[in-house]
């Protein structure tokens, strides 16, 4: 895996929310020890040399897919802001933030909104990436605009969950495109 040197010249962060446990992969339920979004985040980190931050909630999500889906739907409809378990020190040092999340009910999970509301993204470059089961980014680009209106947003990357572990070339192409836009 080759590193993108331009990202090493700026302070970069890969912040992501991901959930291990039961997932649907090619229409079968499987237990994943590492969430799909985390797998993509690790590729980005390896290619960019960025720092890494895992968005975690004080109340963990269930391991079961159905239970998580119900909980996520309730949070979305309630416009909830789950309390985060860990917080960033010195977020202001980062010029570029790669922000990753799965798409739940067509949106970023509500812990991602908690994260976005906790920090000031004005003047930062925000580069989103997501994993999904067929919806692409869903409504998340609009959501990012609402919660980070003063960030410069670059085009994001949507990786189908069943293709995550074969996505390195896709991620590299996307990173090159992002590098060219900076």
Buried (B, 14 or more C-beta within 10 A) or exposed (E): EEEBEBBEEEBBBBBBBBBBBBBEBEEEEEEBEBBBBBBBBBBBBBBBEBBBBBBBBEEEBBEBBEEBBEBBEEBBEEEBBBEBEEEBEEBEEBBBBBBBBBBBBBBBBBBBBBBBEEBEBEEBBBBBBBBBBEBBBBBBBEBBEEBBEEBBBBEBBBBBBBEBBEBBEBBBEBBEEBBEEB
